[in-house]
Amino acid sequence: MPHQPVLPAKRQFARQLRRDMTEAEDRLWRELRSRRLDKIKFRRQVPIGRYVADFACLEAKLIVEIDGSQHAESVRDAVRDAELKVRGFRVLRFWNDDVLKDIDGVCDTIIAYVRDARLEPWR
């Protein structure tokens, strides 16, 4: 899919999300920012199409989403993930509790998915 310009409203929304990160997003961002995680470049709150990804490694075409309980069994998330997959992205989802209780396991999983494009997310 060709690159599409980001609408100003979407860009402003992404900026707002960067300012208002959840505790789990903030905790993961401290690990991902400035190539701290295995020298991998991540961006946060990245507009991609109609959506804003929590974190994205554009080089590996990997999106990392941090979800609260409102995302359990979410049809909206399934539609979103399908659209992002059409754009060539894999979407890796973690629960807030995963990040807050096992940040090392979350980081190890992210590294594995960045390094091996054959891995497919489990949820």
KAPE-V983664 format. One record per residue. N is the residue number from 0. SS is DSSP state (2 for helix, 1 for strand, 0 for the rest). BURIAL is I if it has 16 or more other C-alpha atoms within 10 Angstrom, else O. Layout:
N SS BURIAL
N SS BURIAL
This chain:
0 0 O
1 0 O
2 0 O
3 0 O
4 0 O
5 0 O
6 0 O
7 2 O
8 2 O
9 2 I
10 2 O
11 2 O
12 2 O
13 2 I
14 2 O
15 2 O
16 2 I
17 2 I
18 2 O
19 0 O
20 0 O
21 0 O
22 2 O
23 2 I
24 2 I
25 2 O
26 2 O
27 2 I
28 2 I
29 2 O
30 2 O
31 2 I
32 2 O
33 2 O
34 2 O
35 0 O
36 0 I
37 0 O
38 0 O
39 0 I
40 0 I
41 0 I
42 1 I
43 1 I
44 1 I
45 1 I
46 1 I
47 1 I
48 0 I
49 0 O
50 1 O
51 1 I
52 1 I
53 1 I
54 1 I
55 1 I
56 1 I
57 0 O
58 0 O
59 0 I
60 0 I
61 1 I
62 1 I
63 1 I
64 1 I
65 1 I
66 1 I
67 0 O
68 2 O
69 2 O
70 2 O
71 0 O
72 0 O
73 0 O
74 2 O
75 2 O
76 2 O
77 2 O
78 2 O
79 2 O
80 2 I
81 2 O
82 2 O
83 2 I
84 2 O
85 2 O
86 0 O
87 0 O
88 0 I
89 1 I
90 1 I
91 1 I
92 1 I
93 1 I
94 1 I
95 2 I
96 2 O
97 2 I
98 2 I
99 2 O
100 2 O
101 0 O
102 2 I
103 2 O
104 2 O
105 2 I
106 2 I
107 2 O
108 2 O
109 2 I
110 2 O
111 2 O
112 2 I
113 2 I
114 2 O
115 0 O
116 0 O
117 0 O
118 0 O
119 0 O
120 0 O
121 0 O
122 0 O
